[in-house]
């Protein structure tokens, strides 16, 4: 713990975990399997998120005060609401 995920490829160093995940998908998931792979993992992530959110009750995701976690889940949640079943 306490380490930042980093992808090193020759002279390119990427320390953004989202970029690392995308690079992994690009290199390891076949083109025809990318959508089902993404749908599976998106669904799995939102099931886990929903389970966590059900454990809290309050005005925001983690209680009655806004925290960084509330801001962090805002974008993926809004994408899911706007895209709906196209992603799952």
N, C-alpha and C positions, 0 to 999 in steps of 0.2 A: 504494500500500500504506500501511497505517497508519491508514486511515479506518474508521470504524464505519458500517455501512449504516444509513441513516435514511430513513424515509418521512414526508414532510411533506404534510399535507392540511389546508389552511386553518389552523386553530389546533391541530390534532392532530399531534403529532410522535411517531413510533414508532421506537425505536432497537433493537428486538428483531428480528433477522434472520428468525426463524421466523415472527413475525407479519407481516413484510413479504412473505414468500413466500406465506403464506395469503391476504393481501390481493390479491396479484398473481393467484393462482389464481382467487379469487372474481370478480375483474373481467375476466379474460381467457380463462378456459376455460368453455365452455358447460356448463350443468348435466348434460346427457347424456354429455358427454365427460370429466367430472371423474374418475370411477373408472378408466377406461382410462388417462387421463393420469397419475394417481397411481400406478397399477400399473406403468406403463412407467418412471417416474422412480424409484420404490422399487427395482424390479428392477435398473435401471442403477446406482443407488447401492450396492446390496449386492454386485453383481458387482465394482465398483471396490474396495469395502472388502475383499472376500474376496481379491482380487489383492494388495492391500497387506499383509494379514495373512499371506498365504502367504510373503511375503518375510522375515518375522520368525519366529524360533523361540524359544520361551521359555514361561514360566509364564503370562504375560499377553500382551495383544495386541502390545505393543511391546518385549517382552523379559522379563527376569526380575524387574524391579521394576515396581510399579504407578505409572502416570502419569495425568495428567488425561485423556489420550486414551482410556484404558481405561474410565474413568468415563463419558466422553462417549458412547461407543458402547454402553454397557450397556443403556440404555433402548430404543433402536431395535432392538437385537438381541433383547431379551426380548420386545418386541412381535411381531417376526417369528416367534420361536419359538412364542409362544402363539397367534397368529392364522394362522400357516402360509399355506397356499395361498389363503386369502381375500384376502390383500393382493397376491399376485403372480399 
